[in-house]
């Protein structure tokens, strides 16, 4: 996939911000792999780059009987506002090791 100017800027800014950069050959369906050398030059002609995505985190209120609420929340504070006495708040973190 051809990267846009915005994509390239995001990758370069990610490197400046010391974020993990991943790459794969253009037109590849393979997973991105972590870039080992942060100082190496980019090759936007032959490779596609991205800032490694952060895992998504959600919070769910679990009722005393063990059933979860239907809503999920982006922050603990938002889940806490919905919870009542006796409820528990559970944090779920996306597993980034496999993609379906």
N, C-alpha and C positions, 0 to 999 in steps of 0.2 A: 504494500500500500504506500503510495506516495505521501510523504509527510508534508504538511502545510508549514508555512513560515511560523505560525503560532505554535505548532508542535515542536519545531526546532528550537524556538525561543524557550519553551517550557523545559526542554531537556537541558539546554545550556544553563538556564537559571537553576535547575535542579542540581547540576554539578557545582555551581557556585555555592549553593546552599548545603553542599555536602550530603545530598540525598543519594540513595542507591540508584544507579542507572542500569537499565537492562537493554539488551539488543537482540536482534535476530536478522537473518538475511531478508532482503526485500522479497515479497511474493512468497513467503514461507508461511505454512500453517503451524510450524513448530512453536513451542512455547518460547517466550523470551528467556534469555539466560542473563545472569548477573555479570556485569562488566567488572573485570578484576582491577584494571588500572584506571584510576580516576584521572591520571595525567595524560593518557594516550589521546591522540587526535581522533575526532569523529570522522566517519566516512558515510555521509548521508546519501551517497550515490548507490552504494551496495548494501547498506544496512539501515534498518529501522530501529529507532531508539525510543525509550520512554523512561519516565521516572517510575520506579517500582511502586505499584499501588499499595496504599496502606490498607490493612484489613478493616473491614467494616465492623463496628461495634454497636450493638443494640441492647437495650435494657427492657425486661419484661417483668410485670408484676405477677407474682404467683400467689394465688389465694391459699388460705390455710388448708383447704382440702386437696391441695396439690395441683389444681387446674390453673393454667396460665390465663391471663386476661387476653382478649383478642387484639389489643393495641400493643404496639412496640414503640419505644422511645429512643431518641438519639442521645439523650443524656440521662445520667442517674437522677439529676434534679427533677427532670420532667416525669420520670417514673415515680419518684418519691411523692410528687404532688398528687398523683392518682391513687397511691397506696393508702390503705387505712390500717388501723392497728391490727396486728396479726399477719399481715401480708409480708411476703419476702420479695426482694428485688433481685433478679438474676441477670447477670451480664453474659451475653453471647458474643464471641469473637469469630469472625469468618476465618475458616481454614484456607489459607492461601497456597497450600501445597498442591492442590489438584484443581483442575477446571473441568467441568463436564461439557 
